[in-house]
Structure formats: structure tokens, C-alpha cells
Amino acid sequence: MKNVRIAWELPTTRESGKPLDVANIQHVEVFLSADLGANFVSLNTVAPPTLDLLVPDVDIGDWIFRLVVVDTNNRTSVAVDTPVNVPDETNPGSVVNVLVTFE
């Protein structure tokens, strides 16, 4: 298991290309998927000015973080998916099937 910190930058424009003031951003919702994007679970909503989230004890394997920006009128951005691999850094397993013979 690893603690994973995910960080981001807030958008400065809307989809139209017009400016977006940070005061008009309610929060960023952070989701996590353990099955390569088939199902997501909401981890937390993070309001500005905070631009990161610590996710403790993430198991070894492949995960996808999904972030969605929500404005003060509850309009949502297109989701951004970011894959991450938590490497297996545990010790190697023990030898097996040890055979002792006499010569």
C-alpha cells in the first residue's frame, strides 16, 4: 500500500473559451476506479484554494483517478481521467520446494 497525493490546476476558462474566475468554482470532485474505469467511487470534494488530495493506503495495482470541476451553478466539466500504477515494492517471496539429498 502507498499513500498517493493527486494535485491539479484549476481551469481559467469555460468550454466556450470565455474566462472563468476561480471564485466561480465550487469544488473539484475526485473519484477513483480500481477496475480500469468501469466503476468509479467518489473520494472527496475539494474546494479552492486547495489543489490536491492525499489518498492513504492505496493498494498495489492499476488505478484511475477522475477529476470533475463543479462551478457555483452546479455545472460540471468534462471528466479528466489519470491512470496510476502503485508498484509492488514488497520483499520477494521465499523459495519453495526445497529438496535436500545426501551424496
C-alpha positions in Angstrom: 0.0 0.0 0.0 1.1 3.5 -0.7 -0.2 7.0 0.1 -0.9 8.8 -3.1 -1.2 12.6 -3.5 -3.0 13.8 -6.5 -2.6 17.5 -7.5 -4.1 19.7 -10.2 -4.5 23.2 -11.6 -7.9 24.8 -11.9 -9.2 25.9 -15.3 -9.1 29.5 -16.2 -11.7 29.3 -19.0 -15.0 27.7 -19.6 -15.7 25.3 -22.5 -16.7 28.3 -24.6 -13.2 29.8 -24.2 -14.5 32.7 -22.1 -12.7 33.4 -18.8 -13.6 31.5 -15.6 -12.9 33.3 -12.3 -11.7 30.9 -9.6 -14.5 32.4 -7.4 -17.0 30.7 -9.7 -15.5 27.2 -9.0 -17.4 25.5 -6.2 -15.1 22.4 -5.9 -13.3 19.6 -7.7 -14.7 16.2 -7.2 -12.2 13.4 -7.1 -13.2 9.8 -8.0 -11.2 6.5 -8.0 -11.6 3.4 -10.1 -9.9 0.1 -9.2 -11.2 -1.7 -12.3 -9.7 0.4 -15.1 -12.6 2.8 -15.4 -15.6 0.5 -15.3 -16.7 1.9 -11.9 -15.8 5.0 -10.0 -16.2 5.8 -6.3 -16.2 9.4 -5.1 -13.3 10.0 -2.7 -13.9 13.6 -1.8 -14.8 17.1 -3.0 -12.0 19.7 -2.7 -12.8 23.4 -2.7 -10.4 26.1 -3.8 -7.8 27.2 -2.9 -6.8 23.6 -2.1 -5.4 21.9 -5.2 -4.5 18.5 -4.0 -5.8 15.4 -2.2 -3.9 12.8 -0.2 -5.4 9.3 -0.7 -4.0 7.0 2.0 -3.3 3.3 1.7 -3.9 2.7 -2.0 -3.3 -1.0 -2.8 -0.8 -2.3 -5.3 -2.0 -2.3 -8.9 -3.5 -0.1 -11.6 -6.0 2.7 -10.7 -7.6 5.6 -12.4 -8.3 9.0 -10.8 -11.1 11.0 -12.3 -11.5 14.8 -11.6 -14.5 16.9 -12.4 -14.8 20.6 -11.8 -18.1 21.9 -10.5 -19.0 25.6 -10.7 -21.1 27.6 -8.3 -24.2 26.9 -10.5 -23.5 23.1 -10.3 -22.4 22.8 -13.9 -19.8 20.1 -14.4 -16.7 19.9 -16.6 -15.8 17.0 -18.7 -14.1 14.4 -16.6 -10.3 14.1 -16.7 -9.0 10.5 -16.1 -5.4 9.9 -14.9 -4.1 6.4 -14.7 -1.6 5.5 -12.0 0.2 2.3 -11.1 1.1 1.6 -7.5 4.2 -0.6 -7.8 4.7 -3.8 -5.8 7.7 -2.9 -3.7 7.3 -5.7 -1.1 10.0 -8.2 -0.4 10.3 -11.3 -2.7 8.6 -14.5 -1.7 10.6 -17.4 -0.2 12.0 -20.2 -2.2 9.7 -23.3 -2.5 10.1 -27.0 -2.9 13.5 -27.2 -1.3 15.0 -30.7 -1.8 17.9 -32.0 0.3 19.8 -35.0 -0.8 22.8 -36.9 0.6 25.7 -37.8 -1.6 
